[in-house]
Amino acid sequence: MATRALTTDDLLFVSFNGKVIAVDRLDGSIVWKWKASKSTGLVVLLPSGDRLFVSINGYTWALDPTNGAELWFQPFKGEGVGVAILATMRNGVSDAAVTGGFAVSSSDGGDGGPGD
């Protein structure tokens, strides 16, 4: 049986407790696993082209989304800890807009639903 070549289009990225796991979207099999060398806790992910940005409690990494290889690490020493908000743009456009992601914002305290 031939093994099919996987691309990032075939992957689901799951994160928890300082780990990222890439799963085959078709059959649910684990393709690769990555564990943070620093910190544990809530993992924030931002897929962006040929990078998967990962942030945990003030530490940030860039991973290769196809194999989980660590491309770079930034500890942001002295900047604090907590849940990061990640954003990136390519060609002047937010990756969220490119990938169909969205954010809801409401200045009146509503939940962003219909009628807000």
N, C-alpha and C positions, 0 to 999 in steps of 0.2 A: 504494500500500500504506500503510495507516494505521500510525503509530508508537504502540506501547502506552505508557501512562504508567507509569513505574517507581516503586515504593515501596521502602522499606528491606527489605521481605519478599522483594523480587526480587534483592537484592544479596548478593554474597560480598565480604568485605573481605580483601585480601591485603596483607601488609606485609613489607618488607625494606629494608635499607640506607637508612634515613631516609625511606622513601617509603610511602604508602598508595595502593592502587589498588582502586577499586570495580568489580566485574565483574558483569555480568548473569548470574544463576544459570542462566537458561534456555539462552542461546546462547554464553556465554563472552566476549562483547564487552566492551570497556573502556567504562565509563560516565563515570568521572572519575579523575584522578590528582592527588595532593597530594605535595609534597616539603617536608620540614622546612626552615625557614629557619635553624635552628641544629642542629648535630650530625648524625651518621650512625650507623649501627649497628643493633643489635637494636631493633625497634619493638614495644612492648607496646600492644595494643588492648583497649578495653573499650566495647562498644556498650551504650548505656543510653538507651532511649527516643528522644528527639529529639537526642541527642548521641552522637558517637563520640569517646571519649577516647583520646588517643594520647600515649605517653610514650617518650622516647628519651634515655638518659644524663642523667637529671636534669631534662630539660625536658618540660613537659606542655602539650598543646593540647586544646581542644574543637573538633571539626569538626561541621559539618552533614552527617549521613550521606547525605543525598539528593543533595548536589552538591559536597561536599568543601570548602565555604567555611570559613575559619578564624573561629571565634566568639570565642575568647580564647586567650591564651598566658600561661603561668606558668613563669618560669625557675627557681624555687626556689633563688635565689642563696644560696650558702653552705651548702647542705644536702648537697652531695656528688653523685656521679654513680653510675651503674650501672643494673642492670635493675630497673625499678619493679614493684611489685605494686599493682594498681589494684583498688579496691572501691567500690561505691556501693550505696545503698539507696533505695528509693522505697516510701512507705507502710509503713515498718518492715520491708520484706522485701528481701533481697539480690537484685540483678538477676540474679545467677547462678542463684538458685533460681527466679526468674520465667521465665528463658529455658531452664531445663532443664540448665544447666551444673552441673558437679560438681567436687569436689576430693577427692583421696584422701590421707588422713593416717594414718600408722602410727607408734606410739611404740616399737615393738619392732624397728625397722630393716627390717621386711618391705617388700615392694613394693606392698602394698595389695591383692594378688590374693586369690583364694580361699584360705582357711585362715589368712590373716594377721589 
